[in-house]
Amino acid sequence: MTQRHDSTAEPPPGSGEPAVPLEFAAFCELHRPRYLSYARVWLPDPDRAAGAVQHAFAEIAVQWRELLGSSNPTAHAWQILRDTVGDHTRRSGRPSGHPDPQDRPDPQHRPEAQDRPGRPADDDLAILHYVVGLAAPEIADVIGTDTASVAGRLRRTMLREASGW
């Protein structure tokens, strides 16, 4: 058990450091490794990938209160990451495989509803599974949907790819 009043505990942020909500800090801690692994697929330069993830977290921080009030904060954060990585990829001159942000559905969309074959969101699931190495429950946690939806979408993506071979 940790001691909350232990004298060796870190001091509170100084006056020059902004206080980060505990929930946001926990969200970043949980998702940063997976977001970074995803970004490295599109941006092989580790510094560019880290910069894209940092930029995405900055945008998530700006929208944090609204995200928490949404029906699925994790799904909205994932969309911010996808858009940010896509923007960074386009700026680097590499094909992103992502739709332009103006082509995506309105902000109230549900990622689990984007299960039409051929959608880049489904390709991202395949990337998270086959390249990054996440299992369906982990992918569901990252993108903010249920495991059954992820498993079904992965099967459809695999069947679509297999039929094109």
FIVEXZA-220060 format. One record per residue (C-alpha): x, y, z; residue number from 0; residue in one letter. Coordinates in nm, 2 decimals, always signed. Example, Ala and Ser with C-alpha at 12.3 -4.5 7.8 and 13.67 -1.06 7.14 Angstrom:
REM residues 2
TITOR      X      Y      Z seq type
TITOR  +1.23  -0.45  +0.78   0    A
TITOR  +1.37  -0.11  +0.71   1    S
***
This chain:
REM residues 165
TITOR      X      Y      Z seq type
TITOR  +0.00  +0.00  +0.00   0    M
TITOR  +0.13  +0.34  -0.08   1    T
TITOR  +0.15  +0.62  +0.17   2    Q
TITOR  -0.03  +0.93  +0.04   3    R
TITOR  +0.15  +1.16  +0.28   4    H
TITOR  +0.49  +1.00  +0.24   5    D
TITOR  +0.77  +1.27  +0.25   6    S
TITOR  +0.94  +1.10  -0.05   7    T
TITOR  +0.64  +1.14  -0.27   8    A
TITOR  +0.68  +1.39  -0.56   9    E
TITOR  +0.58  +1.74  -0.48  10    P
TITOR  +0.28  +1.89  -0.65  11    P
TITOR  +0.34  +2.07  -0.98  12    P
TITOR  +0.51  +2.40  -0.94  13    G
TITOR  +0.35  +2.73  -1.04  14    S
TITOR  +0.51  +2.71  -1.38  15    G
TITOR  +0.37  +2.36  -1.46  16    E
TITOR  +0.00  +2.32  -1.56  17    P
TITOR  -0.19  +2.07  -1.35  18    A
TITOR  -0.30  +1.78  -1.56  19    V
TITOR  -0.63  +1.61  -1.47  20    P
TITOR  -0.56  +1.27  -1.32  21    L
TITOR  -0.80  +1.11  -1.56  22    E
TITOR  -0.61  +1.25  -1.86  23    F
TITOR  -0.28  +1.15  -1.72  24    A
TITOR  -0.41  +0.79  -1.67  25    A
TITOR  -0.56  +0.79  -2.02  26    F
TITOR  -0.22  +0.90  -2.17  27    C
TITOR  -0.03  +0.64  -1.97  28    E
TITOR  -0.27  +0.37  -2.08  29    L
TITOR  -0.28  +0.46  -2.45  30    H
TITOR  +0.06  +0.61  -2.53  31    R
TITOR  +0.24  +0.28  -2.60  32    P
TITOR  -0.03  +0.15  -2.84  33    R
TITOR  -0.08  +0.49  -3.01  34    Y
TITOR  +0.30  +0.51  -3.06  35    L
TITOR  +0.31  +0.15  -3.20  36    S
TITOR  +0.03  +0.25  -3.45  37    Y
TITOR  +0.20  +0.58  -3.54  38    A
TITOR  +0.53  +0.40  -3.61  39    R
TITOR  +0.36  +0.19  -3.88  40    V
TITOR  +0.28  +0.50  -4.08  41    W
TITOR  +0.58  +0.71  -3.97  42    L
TITOR  +0.89  +0.49  -3.95  43    P
TITOR  +1.10  +0.77  -3.81  44    D
TITOR  +1.06  +0.73  -3.43  45    P
TITOR  +1.09  +1.11  -3.37  46    D
TITOR  +0.81  +1.18  -3.62  47    R
TITOR  +0.59  +0.91  -3.48  48    A
TITOR  +0.64  +1.04  -3.13  49    A
TITOR  +0.57  +1.39  -3.24  50    G
TITOR  +0.25  +1.28  -3.41  51    A
TITOR  +0.14  +1.10  -3.09  52    V
TITOR  +0.23  +1.40  -2.88  53    Q
TITOR  +0.04  +1.63  -3.11  54    H
TITOR  -0.26  +1.40  -3.09  55    A
TITOR  -0.25  +1.40  -2.71  56    F
TITOR  -0.22  +1.78  -2.71  57    A
TITOR  -0.54  +1.79  -2.92  58    E
TITOR  -0.71  +1.54  -2.69  59    I
TITOR  -0.61  +1.76  -2.40  60    A
TITOR  -0.77  +2.06  -2.56  61    V
TITOR  -1.09  +1.86  -2.61  62    Q
TITOR  -1.07  +1.66  -2.29  63    W
TITOR  -1.39  +1.80  -2.12  64    R
TITOR  -1.59  +1.76  -2.43  65    E
TITOR  -1.46  +1.41  -2.48  66    L
TITOR  -1.55  +1.31  -2.13  67    L
TITOR  -1.90  +1.43  -2.19  68    G
TITOR  -1.94  +1.23  -2.51  69    S
TITOR  -2.09  +0.89  -2.54  70    S
TITOR  -1.75  +0.73  -2.62  71    N
TITOR  -1.44  +0.93  -2.52  72    P
TITOR  -1.20  +0.66  -2.62  73    T
TITOR  -1.35  +0.63  -2.97  74    A
TITOR  -1.32  +1.01  -3.02  75    H
TITOR  -0.97  +1.01  -2.89  76    A
TITOR  -0.88  +0.73  -3.13  77    W
TITOR  -1.03  +0.93  -3.42  78    Q
TITOR  -0.81  +1.23  -3.32  79    I
TITOR  -0.50  +1.01  -3.32  80    L
TITOR  -0.59  +0.86  -3.67  81    R
TITOR  -0.65  +1.21  -3.81  82    D
TITOR  -0.33  +1.34  -3.66  83    T
TITOR  -0.12  +1.05  -3.78  84    V
TITOR  -0.28  +1.08  -4.12  85    G
TITOR  -0.19  +1.46  -4.13  86    D
TITOR  +0.17  +1.39  -4.03  87    H
TITOR  +0.20  +1.11  -4.28  88    T
TITOR  +0.07  +1.33  -4.56  89    R
TITOR  +0.31  +1.61  -4.46  90    R
TITOR  +0.60  +1.36  -4.47  91    S
TITOR  +0.51  +1.27  -4.83  92    G
TITOR  +0.41  +0.91  -4.76  93    R
TITOR  +0.07  +0.77  -4.86  94    P
TITOR  -0.14  +0.77  -4.54  95    S
TITOR  -0.41  +0.52  -4.63  96    G
TITOR  -0.64  +0.75  -4.43  97    H
TITOR  -0.94  +0.94  -4.55  98    P
TITOR  -0.91  +1.32  -4.55  99    D
TITOR  -1.06  +1.46  -4.23 100    P
TITOR  -1.33  +1.64  -4.43 101    Q
TITOR  -1.44  +1.30  -4.57 102    D
TITOR  -1.50  +1.15  -4.23 103    R
TITOR  -1.85  +1.13  -4.08 104    P
TITOR  -1.97  +1.39  -3.83 105    D
TITOR  -1.81  +1.40  -3.48 106    P
TITOR  -2.10  +1.21  -3.33 107    Q
TITOR  -2.02  +0.90  -3.55 108    H
TITOR  -1.95  +0.57  -3.39 109    R
TITOR  -1.64  +0.39  -3.52 110    P
TITOR  -1.81  +0.05  -3.47 111    E
TITOR  -2.06  +0.16  -3.73 112    A
TITOR  -1.79  +0.20  -3.99 113    Q
TITOR  -1.77  -0.17  -4.06 114    D
TITOR  -1.82  -0.16  -4.44 115    R
TITOR  -1.54  -0.36  -4.61 116    P
TITOR  -1.27  -0.14  -4.76 117    G
TITOR  -1.29  +0.14  -4.50 118    R
TITOR  -0.95  +0.25  -4.38 119    P
TITOR  -1.08  +0.21  -4.02 120    A
TITOR  -1.10  -0.17  -4.08 121    D
TITOR  -0.75  -0.17  -4.23 122    D
TITOR  -0.64  +0.00  -3.91 123    D
TITOR  -0.78  -0.29  -3.71 124    L
TITOR  -0.58  -0.52  -3.92 125    A
TITOR  -0.27  -0.31  -3.86 126    I
TITOR  -0.33  -0.31  -3.49 127    L
TITOR  -0.38  -0.69  -3.49 128    H
TITOR  -0.13  -0.82  -3.74 129    Y
TITOR  +0.15  -0.56  -3.73 130    V
TITOR  +0.13  -0.41  -3.38 131    V
TITOR  +0.03  -0.75  -3.23 132    G
TITOR  -0.27  -0.65  -3.03 133    L
TITOR  -0.55  -0.91  -2.95 134    A
TITOR  -0.91  -0.82  -3.02 135    A
TITOR  -0.98  -0.71  -2.66 136    P
TITOR  -0.68  -0.48  -2.66 137    E
TITOR  -0.79  -0.33  -2.99 138    I
TITOR  -1.14  -0.28  -2.85 139    A
TITOR  -0.99  -0.09  -2.56 140    D
TITOR  -0.78  +0.13  -2.78 141    V
TITOR  -1.05  +0.23  -3.03 142    I
TITOR  -1.34  +0.24  -2.79 143    G
TITOR  -1.57  -0.04  -2.91 144    T
TITOR  -1.65  -0.40  -2.81 145    D
TITOR  -1.44  -0.71  -2.86 146    T
TITOR  -1.71  -0.89  -3.07 147    A
TITOR  -1.72  -0.59  -3.32 148    S
TITOR  -1.34  -0.60  -3.35 149    V
TITOR  -1.33  -0.97  -3.41 150    A
TITOR  -1.60  -0.95  -3.67 151    G
TITOR  -1.44  -0.66  -3.85 152    R
TITOR  -1.10  -0.84  -3.85 153    L
TITOR  -1.26  -1.15  -4.00 154    R
TITOR  -1.43  -0.94  -4.28 155    R
TITOR  -1.10  -0.76  -4.34 156    T
TITOR  -0.91  -1.09  -4.37 157    M
TITOR  -1.18  -1.24  -4.60 158    L
TITOR  -1.17  -0.93  -4.82 159    R
TITOR  -0.79  -0.95  -4.84 160    E
TITOR  -0.79  -1.32  -4.90 161    A
TITOR  -1.04  -1.29  -5.18 162    S
TITOR  -0.82  -1.04  -5.36 163    G
TITOR  -0.51  -1.27  -5.36 164    W
***
